[in-house]
Amino acid sequence: MFGHEKGAFTGTVGSREGYFEQAADGTLFLDEIGDLSLFTQVKLLRVLQQMEFNRLGSNKLIPLRARLIFATHRDLDKLVAEGKFRQDLYYRINVMRIDSPALQEHPEDVPRIARHFLRHYSQVFQKPMADIEPDAMAILQNYSWPGNVRELENVMQRAIILAAGQTIRVEDLSLNTPEPEDDGGDIDDVVDIGDFHPAGSFERQLRDYKIKLAVAAVRENNGNKTLAARKLCISRAYLHRLIRLAEPDPIFEQDLREFTA
């Protein structure tokens, strides 16, 4: 948040502006403020009180000019009562409060948000998508969404990957709904996509499609795997795993040669 000067700690090769400095006269959004450690809360409180800060390794004070917006899914009043969030910091940030209702409280917004993710991730995955079928949209609107918009985002990503055509159908949706009890015996809850891939199977096709996305993202970012993972909204470790899975396949050998050396 505060940046650092060259030599401030081991491994630094130059100075860097922190988020507060980069925001300048604009707006800085700090998400999940309720998860800050008490140590970081003290540092943030000092900045808000003095309206200035300094880079790590420097004594030069920099004025805070940006407007700050904070967000959290936690109950800050409860955290203050439990001693997990500083009361003085709470009063500093709780100037203009906006309570955002859960997604299940405004289902009329689900179609617009779902179609936004449809357009966005169809571009990210390079898979043209047209729309969502009415029956599928009705299921999305009637779902409780315990994970709010982030859960809807993940559902839309999976649906785009699974869709056989350019329209999201009911069978493309994967929601965390209770499964009926099955007396036919226990089955594994989790299947590793790298464990079983018969030729031409659904699992193999899905794996190959993910690999193609990974390879294309790495190529588009000139071999930078960190940027590629960020573009696909996956972890760098998962990106590496997809590339490792691709290495034995001749179909991907040419694409991967320059990135796996």
Secondary structure, DSSP 8 states (H G I E B T S, - for coil): --EE-TTSSTT--S-EE-HHHHHTTSEEEE--GGG--HHHHHHHHHHHHHTEE--BT----EE--SEEEE--SS-HHHHHHTTSS-HHHHHHH-SS------GGG-GGGHHHHHHHHHHHHHHHTT----EE-HHHHHHHHHS--TTHHHHHHHHHHHHHHH-SSSEE-GGG----------TT----S---TTT---TT-HHHHHHHHHHHHHHHHHHHTTT-HHHHHHHHTS-HHHHHHHHHHHTT-HHHHHHHTTT--
